C-alpha cells in the first residue's frame, strides 16, 4: 500500500509517485493523534532532539535560509536550564517533554550524544509513527540500530562537521531503502543550508566520512597551529602568525576549489628545484609526515567503526 504524509505525495516506492496527498490522520502506538495536512516544505514540522552545537546550527541555518518557518521548528531539550536558555533565542518552540512534540513532527533530527541513544529510544519509541523521517547525526550509531530502537523504517544517517556553523560544512549522508526520493531530496535541501553534501549509498562510507570530513577540520587546525608555532619561533607576534597562516590556508583552499588543478600540480607550481618549499617538503617526506597523516585518518576510521559495534 502506498504511504501518505507531509511529504507531498503518496509513494509506492522510492521515486514512484502514486497519487496526491491532502491529509493523513492516525495514531502512534501510545494513542497520540497525528495529523499531517501539509502542502509545502515551509509547513513541515521539524523537531530537533538535543540543543547542543549541531542541533542549534541546524535550527539557525534552516530559519536563516527560509527553508523552514519558526512556527514549525521545535527543539526538545531535557535540561531545564538549557531549555530556558534556548527559549530566549527565538528559534522555535522549546519543549522539555517528548510527548508534547514528538508525535506531531514530520522530520525528527537526532542530535544527541551516541552514548545517550539507547536511553532516548526507550523514551520516545511509543510516541513515533511510521510516516516520520528520522535524521541522525549521532556518530557511529547505525541506521539498523535506530530503526530497531525506535521501531521505524525511514532513517537517514548523516555526518556533518563543525564548519557547518558558518554555512561552510561538509555532510555525508545515507538512507534506508524505505526513505522515498522526495523525502531524501527534502532532507538534502535542509542539509545544504549548512554547506555541501555528499550522498553515499553504502552506509559504511559514513564512518569513512567521519574520519575524513567529520574529524578533518581538527587535522587542518593541528597543522595550522604547528605553522603558527614555527612563525613564532621565527620572530612573528601571535597576531601576525595567525594572519599569515590563516590567510595562507584560506587562499590555498579557495584556489584549489576554484580550479580543476590537482594538489600535486599546485605543489609543483610553488616548489622550485633547490628552493625553500622543496627544503620543507623534503623534511616532511624524510619524517614520513604524509604516511602519518594517512595513518591518523585510518585510526579515526577504526574508532568510528568501533563505536558502531558498541
Secondary structure, 3 states (H helix, E strand, C coil): CCECCCCCEEEEECCEEEEECCCCEEECCCCCEEECCCCCHHHCCEEEECCCHHHHHHHHHHHHCCCCCHHHEEEECCCHHHHHHHHCCCCCEEECCHHHCCCCCCEEEECCCHHHHHHHHHHHHHHCCCCCEEEECCCCCCHHHHHHHHCCCCEEEEECCHHHHHCCEEEEEEECCCCCHHHHHHHHHHHHHHEEEEECCCCHHHHHHHHHHHHHHHHHHHHHHHHHHHHHHCCCCHHHHHHHHHHHHHHHHHHHHCCCCCHHHHHHHHCCCCCHHHHHHHHHHHCCHHHHHHHHHHHHHHHHHHHHHC
